[in-house]
């Protein structure tokens, strides 16, 4: 009898611990999962977390059959309710896989301030721009009412002012501001200067992710192009994607990221850049890019396990290499670090050491679908890195395509 009571208490304690753990886990899932999901006709719905999270199949069938959005209950193991989510129906989307290197040249919308320095004058060093409130990362839009797109145009406007204060319009964090700056006369060459270092363009090599023949849009990188000095997203006035060839590889190692060494071809134009966003670089193109046609998986279809990276490490012909998706973050908190990826292909490891600079944008294929694209490498372990959901990149590409008619009108 005494033993039975002890056993009952132990079972009750275990049950209480399990219930508490499940409740805590449910709260965690509540905050780490989106409130809205896009459902395609031939897609699955299972968030592969430590305990699988699903929606009832009848709700998925309902939204797929009617094409109308509906509410559904998200549950753990099909038993414990988490929250109500919104299911939105969409047709399956197909894209052409690329995995090819491309070169890019961007011209900024204005001129970015990348540094401030003193101008040596007869009375000592001074920085007029800093004194007027200009900061690193500001975008100079105009000087005395005239638009400027290069350092040379700023220098000419300051020279024409002949030493008088100039009115500078600039942008900071999306807000336009103005400043009156009195140039300082340099003791070195007797010219008037503002004490600013500026950049008007950016160039580099990356990997194309996919081509959408329905919208004639090419997508690459999976993350935005940021200024090397300020770390800020480069605002694009105009730009061009061109073909490129990988001519060498700097192998990565722990603490030392590797790099694909490539050369750009200005003969093989891919398209005109329309957007440099947090989720990649997007261009309109008339080129008919070739490759395998695959369906784009929605985030709830992506799971841990075997996958393949399509990338180019020599010339301009892509190849598939084995990798493993070791983690999936389904939340909306981070746009470009949704997947944890580990390179397992020994051939690729021998050539590159894993993920290297220039591989950003390389498509990741799982279960015959495009699930993501490489975005970042772990500096301490180049065999591992992050990837963005392909669904995020597709949405960004479709937004670019929809904006074009508005620009034309």
Secondary structure, DSSP 4 states (H G I P E B T S, - for coil): -HHHHHHHHHHHHHHHHHHHHHHHHHHHHHHHS-SEEEEETT----B-SSS-EEE-HHHHHHHHHH---EEEEEEETTTEEEEEEEEEEE---EEEE---EEEEEEEEEEEEEEEE-PEEETTEEE-HHHHTT--TT-EEEEETTEE--SHHHHHHHHHHHTTS-EEEEEEETTEEEEEEE--EE-TTTS-EE--EEEEEEEEEEEEEEEEETTTTEEEESSS--B-TTT-PBPPEEEEEEEEEEEEEEE--BTTB--EEEEEEEEEEEEEEEEEEETTEEEEE--S---S-EEEEPPGGG--SEEEEEEE-SSBT--EEEEEEEEEE--SSS-SS--EEEEE--HHHHHHHSS--BT-TT-EEEETTEEEEEEEEEETTEEEEEEEEEHHHHHHHHHHHHHHHHHHH-
